Amino acid sequence: MYSNLKKYLVITGASSGIGFEAAKAFAALGKNLILVARRAHHLERLKASILHDYPQLDIIIQCVDLSQPRKAHELHERLKPYPLETWINNAGIGDYSTVAEQNLNKIEQMLHLNIEALTILSTRFVADYQNVENTQLINISSRGGYVVVPNAVTYCATKFYVGAFTEGVAWELKQNNAAMQAKVLAPAATQTEFGKLANDVSEYDYDKAFGKYHTAKQMAGFLVQLYQSDKTVGLVDWETFNFSLQQAIFPHSGASSHNQKQVKP
């Protein structure tokens, strides 16, 4: 399947931040890219920049609002003609507020984007490509997906889902001897538009808000390290901000006798 065709790497949320820098980093590795985001002008600017440096690459733009779950299904259908190598679910938003004070309209959008769209796109990619050699699913979680952060409880919960879901997919693929690898990247504070959007402010100073943080370019470099490794998790340490590659973090019940018995029709 697709063995002799030009292949593509998909990045959602590519119009800014980690996704934007990841696109440039993977282009430097010679990857043809499908860039997905809402803001067409940002994607066009990114495409022009990449093609200026790497004119031999094929760069496809898809303008989609993935906070509408049906759009995730539509995106999958539109990309069926393209042979894919890797799918990176980077699109996501955050929220800093107490549960009692959080804006439920924003929270609903976050749940749709961080959980529903990611699950739909992951599921459909795995279903189509799990037995294709050298394929990868990489989902972007957060260090807040492995520890609860004050005033970001709901956001952290969405990222706990991303981590648990992706690590679970990685286990399933290994148990089924599938060709695909599933991986999860867990950044800590990263200087992007995230701070402004999560706090609903027009200006956000990372130097004042955090003692340490990474740039989006640094995180894109960590993402490439994860991509090139055989590990499941790329994790930024909460205190030191050191990056490490690890196997699964969440406990897995494996072949426990207490698991539900598989019943096949």
Beta strands, then each sheet from edge to edge (+ up, - down):
strand 1: 8-12
strand 2: 32-37
strand 3: 59-63
strand 4: 84-89
strand 5: 136-140
strand 6: 181-186
strand 7: 190-191
strand 8: 214-215
strand 9: 233-236
strand 10: 243-246
sheet 1: 3+ 2+ 1+ 4+ 5+ 6+ 9+ 10-
sheet 2: 7+ 8+
end
